Amino acid sequence: MPFINFMSSTAGRVLRIVAGIALIIAGLAAIQGTAGIIVAIVGLVPLLAGVFGVCFMAPLAGGSLRGGHPSA
């Protein structure tokens, strides 16, 4: 599963951080009202996952929640 392997890598971690920041900015600046707040809160999930090095999709492919490849 190349996508999950990518998301578990350092580049995927950076992508999660950037996507989280983009969602937060979009939610607070571009989208008004309650919907914007919800989008900003949803943006916290990939941001925090990237910051703490967690990949929620990796266990679906047999990998570790902490990203990377499955332990032997």
Secondary structure per residue as TSV (DSSP state, phi and psi in degrees):
chain	resnum	aa	ss	phi	psi
A	1	M	-	360.0	88.8
A	2	P	H	-58.7	-36.8
A	3	F	H	-63.9	-44.9
A	4	I	H	-68.1	-37.8
A	5	N	H	-61.5	-41.1
A	6	F	H	-64.1	-46.1
A	7	M	H	-65.4	-23.9
A	8	S	H	-82.7	-12.4
A	9	S	S	-83.2	175.2
A	10	T	H	-62.8	-39.8
A	11	A	H	-63.2	-38.7
A	12	G	H	-66.4	-36.8
A	13	R	H	-63.1	-44.3
A	14	V	H	-63.1	-41.4
A	15	L	H	-61.6	-40.7
A	16	R	H	-63.1	-40.5
A	17	I	H	-64.5	-46.7
A	18	V	H	-63.9	-42.7
A	19	A	H	-64.0	-39.8
A	20	G	H	-63.2	-45.0
A	21	I	H	-62.5	-42.3
A	22	A	H	-62.4	-42.1
A	23	L	H	-64.9	-39.9
A	24	I	H	-65.1	-45.5
A	25	I	H	-63.5	-45.3
A	26	A	I	-61.6	-42.1
A	27	G	I	-65.1	-39.8
A	28	L	I	-86.8	-30.7
A	29	A	I	-101.6	-41.3
A	30	A	I	-96.5	-34.7
A	31	I	S	-102.2	129.9
A	32	Q	-	-94.0	155.6
A	33	G	H	76.0	-154.7
A	34	T	H	-62.3	-38.0
A	35	A	H	-61.3	-39.5
A	36	G	H	-64.8	-40.1
A	37	I	H	-64.9	-41.2
A	38	I	H	-63.5	-43.9
A	39	V	H	-62.6	-40.4
A	40	A	H	-64.4	-40.8
A	41	I	H	-66.1	-41.7
A	42	V	H	-61.8	-34.8
A	43	G	H	-64.0	-22.6
A	44	L	H	-65.7	-30.0
A	45	V	H	-62.5	-57.0
A	46	P	H	-67.6	-32.0
A	47	L	H	-62.2	-52.0
A	48	L	H	-67.5	-35.8
A	49	A	H	-62.1	-41.5
A	50	G	H	-69.1	-42.7
A	51	V	H	-62.7	-41.9
A	52	F	T	-92.0	1.8
A	53	G	T	70.8	32.2
A	54	V	-	-102.5	135.3
A	55	C	-	-121.8	105.8
A	56	F	T	-69.3	-18.1
A	57	M	T	-88.3	-19.8
A	58	A	G	-59.8	-41.0
A	59	P	G	-61.8	-23.6
A	60	L	G	-65.1	-25.2
A	61	A	G	-106.8	14.0
A	62	G	T	86.8	9.5
A	63	G	-	-90.0	-179.7
A	64	S	-	-85.4	147.4
A	65	L	T	-61.0	-27.2
A	66	R	T	-80.0	10.3
A	67	G	S	84.0	-175.3
A	68	G	S	77.2	-167.4
A	69	H	S	-92.8	159.0
A	70	P	-	-59.3	145.1
A	71	S	-	-74.9	147.6
A	72	A	-	-82.8	360.0
